[in-house]
Amino acid sequence: MDATIVWLIIALFYAPLHYLLPLLVVVMTGRDEGEARQRRLIATAMDCTLSMVVAFAVVIWLAGDQLQIAMFVLLLSMATPYLRIWRHHRAAV
């Protein structure tokens, strides 16, 4: 299989999981209303975007020699948006 196709498959499965789950957690656990909820959703989406861009940059850099570490970086980067959610939740309580 062509490397481009493999990267497209990875991106097409990774991106929805990386965005939808944290946003769903914010919606389900948030007590915010109106503008505060919208700001929190935007902040979570920005966190997801930043962590995904950084993760893909590191993964592309590592993919040539250390593919297993590269995939672990992708898995680990999926947890970073939850850090803001957890910090916000702790501050609200």
N, C-alpha and C positions, 0 to 999 in steps of 0.2 A: 504494500500500500504506500502511496506517495506521502511524504512527510507533511506536505501542505494539508492534505485531507485529514491526517491524524491530528494536526493542530486545530483544524476547524472543528473536528468532532469534540476535542477537549474543550475548546472555547464554548461551543454550543451547549454542552452539558454543564460546564462550570459556571458560566455567567448567570443563568437563571437561579441556580442553587445559591450562588453568592449574593444575589440581590433579594430574591423573594423570601427566603427564610428569615433574614434579619428584619425585613420590613414587616413581615407577618408577626414576628415576635413583638415589634414595637406597637403594632395595631392591637394585638391581643392583650398585652400587659400594660399598655399605657393608660394613665388616668387623665391625660391631657385632653383639652377640648379646643376646638377651633384652630386659631393661629399657632398655639403652642404645639399642638399635634402636628401641624404642617411643618413647622420648623424642625421638630424632632425627626420627622420622616425625611426631610431634605438632608439633615445632618447625617442620618444613617445611610442614605443613598450616596452621599459624598464620601463617607468612610468606606463604603463598599467599593466605590470607584477607585479611590486612592489605593486601597489594599490590593485590588485586582490588578491595577497597572503595575505596581511595584512587584507583585508576585509574578506576573508574566515576564517582566524584565529579568528578574532573577532566574526564573525557570528557563527562559531562552538562553541565558548565559550558561546555566548548568547543564542543559539538556544534551550537549555534545558528549560530555564525559561521564556525568553522574546523574543518570536519569532517575534513579530511585530517590535520591536526595531532592531532585527537582520536583517530583510528584509529592514528596513530603512537604515541601515549601507550599505547594498549592493547597494541600490539605490544611496546613497550619494557618495559611492566610485567610481561610474561611472563618476562622475563629476571631479574627481581629475586629470585625464590626460589632461583635457581641461585647467587646470590652467597653465601648461607649454606652451601649444599652445598659450594661451592668452598673457602670459608674453613675449614670443618670438615675437608675432605679435606687441605688444606695443613697444618692443625694436627696431624692424625693422622700425617702422613708426617714 
